[in-house]
Amino acid sequence: MLNMTTFEIYDENHDIGGTWLANTYPGCACDIPSHFYCWSFELNPDWSQVYSSSSEILQYLKNVTKKYDLYPHIKLNTQVNDALWDETTQKWHVTVLNKETKKKETLLYDIVISGTGLLRSPNIPKEFESFKGKLMHSGQWDHTVDLTDKIVGIVGSGSSAIQIISSISNTVKELHCYQRKPPHVVPRLQGNYWQSWKLICNYFPPVMWLHRLLIFILFELFHLTFYPNIPGRRTFKDLATMYRKIQVKNPELEKRLSPSFEFGCKRLLFHESYYKVCENSNVTIHTDKIIEIMKNNVICQDGSKTKLDVLILATGYKASDYMDPMNVVGKDSIKINEIWKQDKPSLYLGIITNKAPNFFLLLGPNTLLGHSSVIWMSECQVNYIIQGIRIMMSRNVRVIRPKESKEKNYMEKITSDLNKMVWAKCDSWYRDVRGNITQLYPYKLTSYWITMRRFNLEDYDTA
């Protein structure tokens, strides 16, 4: 804790919550168990399910915000347009826009922390904009649309897609699922927590900690599947294949639902009913490329033409837009987003770059995970940043930026190791347009915790 009161938080939304505020589609839930998708300093003994819904996670975030009296520091409906570093004053000039009053103002800050994340700007491919029926993205769900007895199409094969498919199949008349690259899916051990379990967690917190530790260990072991040549790796793929074959009785459908990419190359998906839903008579799986949108019709490469009432895009986010539309200009007038798009992001420990003094990122490039909880990552990052600010305050340091050699060596190391992992074997949103893996952290959670445990001022240039 810094015991600091002179700080402000800007959020462009009407309330806190980020992705859990924005994503309200049917079946929206986390694919990390609840007791590990929370902060270590604020465990929640009252989670209702093993895997929590978006609404329950949002309520948890609101409760924590209220408990620590953060709301008075938060300016909602306020968008940060620019953050410009002034070398003369050694401060950040931050321009914000109040979305309600349209008033702009520029404020000065010693330190800026960006918590925008990478999965916030919906990716809406241009070819779908001409669709004449109702079009909506999973991250911008329109609750005024009644799907009852409608002919609905959904594009995508990630977590959001399979959650939506599983939730709306019994409501719609027909459901057409367009997925060129079917995912690997394993059963989610979902269930409600008994009241007796909640009482135990409330009155005997060590039990809750042990439960959390077990989840942590299991997910750390799963990281082994990302090493292409590790002994026993194929066992995980064989188990996923066996599960699919048991669930899907129709051989032709099972073939359509069989992934063509390396196991672990894309995120493994968890759901207990997805495959069974795909067998419903009103569900059709399309694996051919969509070649044209003609009014309300979706036309595929195999010649199929389907007239839809509603088209849902579960097409992910513009992860490689980084901090856009926020314009961050660092030292020597370097536009950070632009140079990252021209080459690739360069950050020391995934949170700070030499080109932007006193500017930290949370869950930025190369800090996301393919196997576990980003809450853990963000907590490691915040603890590290707090250490750094505390050292700056105690030693009267006004400016810090990582030494170029430290940043360069760090990026070379993780880039080299990422290219040895299974993620290098297929295309995914983990890569940018040049094929660089810019989203994932290559190692285990324990590695990041050890790395971020101590802030070493010798790694930084100071002023």
C-alpha positions, 0 to 999 in steps of 0.5 A: 500500500502507498497510502496515496490519495492524489490519484485519479482513475478514468473509465470511458464506460458508465461503471467499472468492470471492463470486459465483464461490464461490456460482455453480457451475451447469453451464457457469458462466463469465465473459463477460469475457476472462480476461486482463482479468478479473484485477487489474493487479498480479496478472496470470495468465499461466496462464489455461487459456481465453479465457473462464474458468470459475467454478472457475478464477476462484475458484482465481485469487482463492484464490491471490491471497488466499494470496499476500498473506497475507490469510486470517489477517485473514478471519473466514469464516462471519461475517455483518455484521448492523449497522453503526451510526455513533456521532457521539460517538465518531466510530466505527462500531459493527459487530455480527457473527454467527458463523454456526457458534457463533451468537455475536454481538459488537459491535466498533468501527472507524474506517473500514468498507468494504463489499464486498458487491456487488449481485448476491448475493441470489437473486431467487426470484419468489413465484409459483414457490414453489408448484412441487411438483417440484425447484426451484432457483436458478442461484445456489444450484445443488443438485448432488445433483439428477441431471438425466439424462433429466429433463423440465427447465424454466428461467426466464430469458434472461440469461447464467446461463440461456444457459450452463445451457441450452447445458450441460444440453441433451444430458443432459436428456430435454426442456428447456423454456426460458421467456424472454419477452424473448429476448436479443441473443447474439453468438459467444464466441471461446472456446478453450484457450490453447496451452502456448506462449502461457502460456510467452510470457506467463510469460517475456515479461510485456509480451506479456501486457500488450499482449494485455490492452490490446487487450481493453481497447480493444475493450471500450471501443469497444463502449461506443459502442453505448450511445449511441442516435444514434451513427453506425454503431451499427446495424452492431452490431445488424445483425451480431448479427441476421445471426449469429442468422439464420445459426445458426438455420435454422428461421424460426419458431424464429428469430422466437421467439429475436429480441429485441424491445428496443433493442440494448444496452439489456440486457447483450449475451450471448456464447456460441458454441453457444447458438443451435445448442442451441436447435435441438435436438429436445428443446429448446422455447422458450416466449415467452408469459407464465407465468400459473400454477404448478399442482403440477408444471405450468407453464401459459403464456398461450398455453394450453400446459401442461408437466409438469416434474421440475425447474424452474431459476430463472435469474431474477437477483438482488435488485440493488435490495436494496443492502446488505440484510440488513446494516443500515447506520445513518449520521449522524442515525440515517439508515438508508441502505438505507431511504432508498435504496429510498424514493428512489434511492441517492446516492453521491459517485463511486459509493463514499461518501455524505455520510450515512455518514461513513468508510463506503466501498462497492465495486461499489455503485450506479451503478458496474456496467458493461454492457460491460466488467470490474468488476475494473477498476472495483473496482481504481480504487475501492480505489486511491482509498480507499487514497489517502483513508485515507493522507491521513487518517492523515498529516493526523490527520483522523478523519472524512471525508464528501463535501460535500453539494454535490459529491455532489448535483452528481455524482448529477445529472450521471450521472442526466442522462447515464444517461437519454440512453443506450440503457438508458433505452429498456427495462425491466431489472434495471439499474432500480429499482422507480421506473424509476431506472437505479441499477446502471450507470456511464454512461461508459467505463472510462477516464473512471472511471480519470481521475476516481478517479486522485486523492483530493481532500480539498477535496471532503470535509467533515472533522473 
